Amino acid sequence: MLSWPLLCKLAGDEVALPDDLAQHLRIVCLPKGQTLFEAGQVHPYLYVVRRGCLKLVYRALNGDDWVQELVSEGDFFCSLTALHGQGVTSFACEALEACELECIDYVWMEEIAAQHALWQRALLRGWQAFAARKELRERDLLTLSPTQRYQAFVDGHPGLAQRVPQKDLARFLGITPVSLSRIRGRLKD
């Protein structure tokens, strides 16, 4: 279980696994190109990527996709708007490669965290890491040039730029595929 070492790291100690874990965690295998969920679905789950790469995408009414995040091995993700009550996802999730994910029932995780201090600490630190990731993404989009955004992505995610289709990477960076091609060409020189 990939999420257990992640929980232990976030908690700063070895986290005990509850007896009913198997009832609330499942493995999801997703072929390349398959959608895990679309915007507007009730989907109160947290995912940890065991293998593969996915894009989290906003679909515009005119048919354009805007990639809000790219996730790969060891990353975790969810739609925050879908975690409580009858909240629904605000974006879609699609596999860019064949993927294997751990799917964890978030309501159950909160119940366990309410009973166990280490789970509570892991959950809090996980949300802090998630928020920091979002804050850095926002900062990059607002303050860096396209070339700087590309370089920051390459530096922060070694090898991932070669795994993501150019059109998706460009949409993640907020530029056109042609602009991305030019940036890559300039950086090779």
C-alpha positions in Angstrom: 0.0 0.0 0.0 1.7 3.2 -1.2 -0.5 5.4 0.9 0.7 3.9 4.2 4.4 5.1 3.8 3.0 8.5 2.7 0.8 8.6 5.8 3.7 7.7 8.1 5.9 10.4 6.5 3.2 13.0 6.9 2.5 11.9 10.5 6.2 11.8 11.4 5.7 8.3 12.9 4.4 4.9 12.1 0.7 5.0 11.6 -1.4 2.0 12.7 -3.7 0.6 10.0 -7.3 0.2 11.0 -8.8 -3.2 10.9 -11.5 -2.1 8.4 -9.0 -0.5 5.9 -9.7 -3.1 3.2 -13.4 -2.0 3.1 -12.4 1.7 2.4 -9.4 1.4 0.1 -9.5 -0.1 -3.4 -7.1 -0.3 -6.2 -8.2 1.4 -9.5 -6.6 0.4 -12.8 -7.2 3.0 -15.5 -6.1 2.5 -19.1 -4.5 5.3 -21.0 -7.1 7.9 -22.2 -9.8 6.7 -19.8 -11.6 9.3 -17.6 -11.6 8.6 -13.8 -14.3 11.1 -13.2 -15.9 14.1 -14.9 -16.9 17.5 -13.4 -20.2 17.5 -11.6 -20.0 14.0 -10.1 -20.4 13.1 -6.4 -16.9 11.7 -5.7 -15.7 11.9 -2.1 -12.4 10.0 -2.6 -8.7 10.7 -2.2 -6.3 9.1 -4.7 -2.7 8.2 -4.4 -0.9 7.4 -7.7 1.0 4.1 -7.6 1.9 4.1 -11.3 1.2 6.3 -14.3 0.4 10.0 -15.0 -2.9 11.8 -15.0 -4.2 15.2 -15.9 -6.7 17.1 -13.8 -8.7 19.2 -16.3 -11.3 21.9 -16.5 -13.5 21.5 -19.6 -14.7 24.8 -21.1 -18.1 25.1 -22.7 -16.4 25.7 -26.1 -14.6 22.3 -25.9 -11.2 23.6 -24.7 -9.5 21.7 -21.9 -7.4 23.6 -19.3 -5.0 21.4 -17.3 -5.0 22.5 -13.7 -2.5 19.8 -12.5 -0.5 16.9 -13.7 0.0 14.1 -11.2 2.2 11.0 -11.3 3.8 8.3 -9.0 3.6 9.2 -5.3 1.3 12.2 -5.8 -2.1 12.4 -4.2 -5.1 14.3 -5.4 -8.9 14.8 -5.0 -11.6 17.3 -5.9 -11.9 19.4 -2.7 -15.5 20.4 -3.7 -16.5 16.8 -3.7 -15.3 15.7 -0.3 -18.2 16.8 1.9 -21.9 16.1 1.9 -23.2 15.9 -1.6 -20.5 18.1 -3.0 -19.5 17.4 -6.6 -16.2 17.5 -8.6 -15.2 20.7 -10.2 -12.9 19.2 -12.8 -12.3 16.0 -14.7 -9.5 13.5 -14.3 -8.1 11.6 -17.3 -5.2 9.1 -17.6 -2.3 10.2 -19.8 -0.8 6.7 -19.3 -2.0 3.4 -18.0 -2.4 4.1 -14.2 -2.8 2.3 -11.0 -4.3 4.3 -8.1 -5.2 3.8 -4.5 -8.7 5.1 -3.9 -9.5 6.0 -0.3 -12.9 6.9 1.1 -12.4 10.4 2.4 -15.3 10.4 4.9 -13.8 7.2 6.5 -10.4 8.9 6.6 -11.9 11.8 8.6 -13.6 9.4 11.0 -10.3 7.6 11.6 -8.5 10.9 12.0 -11.0 12.0 14.7 -10.1 8.9 16.7 -6.3 8.7 16.2 -3.9 11.6 16.7 -1.3 10.3 14.1 -4.0 10.0 11.4 -5.1 13.5 12.3 -1.6 14.9 12.1 -1.0 13.1 8.7 -4.3 14.5 7.3 -3.4 18.0 8.5 0.1 17.9 7.0 -1.3 16.4 3.8 -3.7 19.3 3.4 -0.9 21.7 4.2 1.3 20.1 1.4 -1.7 20.1 -1.0 -2.4 23.8 -0.3 1.3 24.7 -0.7 1.3 22.9 -4.1 -1.7 24.9 -5.2 -0.2 28.2 -3.9 3.1 27.6 -5.8 1.2 26.8 -8.9 -0.8 30.0 -8.6 2.4 32.0 -8.0 4.1 30.5 -11.0 1.1 31.3 -13.3 0.9 34.9 -12.1 4.6 35.8 -11.7 6.7 33.7 -14.1 7.2 34.1 -17.8 6.2 31.1 -19.9 9.9 30.0 -20.2 10.4 30.3 -16.5 7.2 28.3 -15.9 8.4 25.5 -18.2 11.8 25.5 -16.6 10.2 25.4 -13.1 8.1 22.4 -14.2 11.0 20.5 -15.6 13.1 21.2 -12.5 10.3 20.3 -10.1 9.2 17.1 -12.0 12.2 15.4 -13.5 11.3 13.3 -16.5 7.6 14.2 -16.5 7.7 16.7 -19.3 8.7 13.9 -21.7 5.7 11.7 -20.6 3.0 14.4 -21.0 1.7 15.2 -24.5 2.8 18.6 -25.7 -0.7 20.0 -25.9 -1.5 19.0 -22.3 1.8 20.4 -21.0 1.2 23.6 -22.9 -2.3 23.9 -21.4 -0.9 23.3 -17.9 1.7 26.1 -18.5 -1.0 28.4 -19.9 0.5 28.7 -23.3 -0.1 27.3 -26.8 1.6 24.1 -28.1 3.5 26.3 -30.6 4.8 28.5 -27.9 5.9 25.5 -25.9 7.7 24.1 -29.0 9.6 27.4 -29.4 10.5 27.5 -25.7 11.9 23.9 -25.9 13.8 24.8 -29.1 15.4 27.9 -27.5 16.4 25.9 -24.3 18.1 23.2 -26.4 20.3 25.8 -28.1 
